[in-house]
Amino acid sequence: MHIDDITTAVIDTLARMLDIESTALDCERSFHEMGLDSVLLVGLSAEFEDRFGVSLDPEFAYQHDSVRKISQHLHGLLNEEVAYA
């Protein structure tokens, strides 16, 4: 999957969870700065597990705390799985 498609999916998911327009998100801003609490971060990880079919540590969104970082990590995971398929 292409990084742009993953980034779009991450932005759309996060915007929906925060009930804001996707254009209002700053891809470099940390989730903490956006006001996400621990419940939303765990929910974010679960959303990405369902959407991308990968298994993620519940701490995933803490370790990769911005749209850019999560997108890059998911891109690496998805491309790694394709390489081994």
N, C-alpha and C positions, 0 to 999 in steps of 0.2 A: 504494500500500500504506500502511496506517495505521501511525503511529509505534509504537503499542503492539504491533502484530504484529511489526514489525521488532525492537523491543527484546526481545520474548520469544524470537525466533529467535537474536538475538545472545547472550542469556543462556544459552539451551539449548546452543548451539554451544560457548561458552566453558566451561561447566560440564562438558560431555562431554570436551573436550580436557584439562581439569584433573582430571577424574575426581572431581568433587565434586557435591554437591547444588546445584541452581540457586538455591535459597533462601539459600545461603551466600554468594552474590555480592553485593558492594556496587557498585551502578551508578556511583557517583562515584569509586571507588578506582581509581588508575592501574594499568595492567597491570604496570608495574615493581614496584609495591607488592605485587601479587598473586604475584610471582615468575615471570612469563612471561619466557622468554629469547628471543633473536632467532629461533631456529628455530620456536618456537611462534607468534611474532608473524607470521612470513611464512606459516606454515600457516594462521593465522587469516584472513589476507587471501585466501588461496586458497579457503578454505571459503566465505567470503562471495561470492567471484566465482561459484562453482558454485551456491550457494544462491539468489542474487539475480539472476544472469545479467548482472552488470556487470563491467567491466574496472577493476581497482584497481592502483594503484602498489604495488610491494612494500613501500614505506615507509608505506603506509596506516595500519597499526596503530600505528606510532610517532607519526604526526601526530595521530591521534585515539585517545588512549591510555586511554580508559575506555568502559564499556558505553554510557553516555549519549552521549558524543561520537561514537562509531562509529554508534550508532543514528540520531542526528540527521544525520550526514553521509550515511548510506545513504538515509535518508528523502528528503533533498534530491536525491540522485542519481536515485532511482527516480521521484520526482515530476517531475523535469526531463525524464526520458526519456518519461514519459507525456504531458507537455505537447507534446513534439515529435513524438509518434507520429501 
